[in-house]
Amino acid sequence: MTALVKLVRTTAFKLALGLLAAFAVTATLSLGYVLWQSGRIIQQQIAASVATEIVSLRQSYSGAGLLGLLRQVEDRSARTNGFIYLVSAPTGEPLVGNVVSLPPGVIDRTGETETDYTRRSSAGEARGTAYVRVLVLPSGFRLLVGQDIAERRRFAEVLARAIIGGLVLVVVLGLAGGLFVARQVLVRIDALTDTSRDIMAGDLSRRLPVSGSGDEFDRLAVAVNAMLERITGLMDGLRQVSDDVAHDLKTPLTRIRSGAEEALRNGRETADHRAALEKVLEESDQLISTFNSMLLIARAESGNARDVMKKVDAADILAGVAELYEPVAEDAGFTFSAKVSGPAMIHGNRELLAQSVSNLIDNAIKYGRGGEGGAINKIELSLEQDDHSVKLVVADRGPGIPADDRVRVLERFVRLETSRSQPGSGLGLSLVNAVAHLHGGTLTLADDQPGLRAVISLPKTAA
């Protein structure tokens, strides 16, 4: 396929061609109307000039009789003013005027008409076409007065040539402009197509080019690039999950197998077998909990949970979580306080939001003990809101998380060295972060001086 054929087949060229055709039709109709209206005005001016001449000659006839009329016609016939004159006898015989010949019957018809004529001039005889009016005088004589319409025709021809030339120029420039626009569009499309082929071939690092003009191609490229970033992130997450599952789940499975082998090899008493089974159950529960967390994260990141979202009161969710965890925290030696006042309406999934807040409180109970300067063990659950957002806040007085690690701990299976001694899978904050993004919000980890302040910020919905 040649480059010209590709240009002609582009949608941009077809649109330009359609616009050009519409413009050409509109311009032709408009200029045609101008041409018709101009001819009509010129015709009216000619008719008015002839009528003025007839009125003047009638006045001469009324004042000076036939001889006076004949003198006036003879005098005016000698001028080269584009008028033709003729006075004929009742028998049709020409008496005076500058008309040499007329088609048969013209002088016999009263009123106005257009006719060919031959007249005398200083250069001899001249032929042309004139607009004429014939008037019958009271004595039966006939007066013909006309004006040549060659100027009108020349004007119409000049204007018609100008219109045609202008339309030809518009069509040529329009086609050239259409080809230019189509070429510019085709260059952008080819760039997008080439990049898309590289991406389909497996190079997910490629991105659609953005010119910076902010046009529709840039908006499309930005949207597709954002989608590619999301796909790349999901695939990286999938690879990370695969690696982490293989690494982190291998250890508990090995411990389950080793415990069972040890019980079979050395256990002679029922108590030994029972202890081994209890250990297997404990490790199995931990594995089930890990897989449940992974499933919840996958559900949140895939967006499937959006189907069951509805308008809920965040204050009601926090009140329920506080009621559940207050005795748990106190049994663990923490002072638990909840500052929840509503309503605070959001569009979300009640179960996932409650699970997220529960994860934050679980982490506070596990890691929020023994803060700096002998601070007391304290957990605060609070609700903050403004005109645009609702914030679910869990704060403790523990050692917190170093600023350099606050982004890393949101990844799956990431556990800091200080938390290795505590049970867990490293998925709690990953789940909270995924749920926050599912609801169009964010999870922020900050220093509470001392301790950690975890904030889930969600968009507010009108009550």
Buried (B, 14 or more C-beta within 10 A) or exposed (E): EEEEEBBBEBEBBEBBBEEBEEBBEEBEEEBEEEBEEBBEEBBEEBBEBBEEBBEEBBEBBEEEEBEBBBEBBBEBBEEEEBBBBBBBEEEEEBBBBBBBEBEEEBBEEEEEBEBEBBBBEEEEEBEBBBBBBBBEBEEEBBBBBBBBBEEBBEBBEEBEEEBEEEBEEBBEEBBEBBBBBBBEBBEBBEBBEEBEEEBEEEEBEBBBBBEEEEEEBBEBBBEBBEEBEEEEEEEEBEEBBEEBBEEBBEEBEEBBEEBBEEBEEEBEEEEEBEBBEEBBEBBEEBBEBBBBBBEBBBBBBEEEBBEEBEEBBBBBBBBBBBEEBBEBBEEBEBEBBBEBEBEBBBBBBBEBBBBBBBBBBBBBBBBBBEBEEEBEBBBBBBBBBEEEBBBBBBBBBBBBBEEEBBEEBBBBBBBEEEBEEEEBBBBBBBBBBBBBBBBEBBBBBBEBEBBBBBBBBBEBBEE
